Amino acid sequence: MPYINVRVAGALSGTQKKEITRRITQVMEEVAGKPPSATYIVIDEVPRTNWAKSGEMLEDPGD
């Protein structure tokens, strides 16, 4: 049973989430032979104020 956790900075639309989960499920089926019914996916939408890259915040948290 695959469990896949996707973390993104900011919010996704419902349409984007549906497409992401559809494609990940398809890849797991095609590449790993896992049936769609066994694949679990969780999408964590983390506020951009909680992400940093290269030592810089993606968005100023404003103290």
Order of alpha helices (4+ residues) and beta strands (2+ residues): beta-alpha-beta-beta-beta
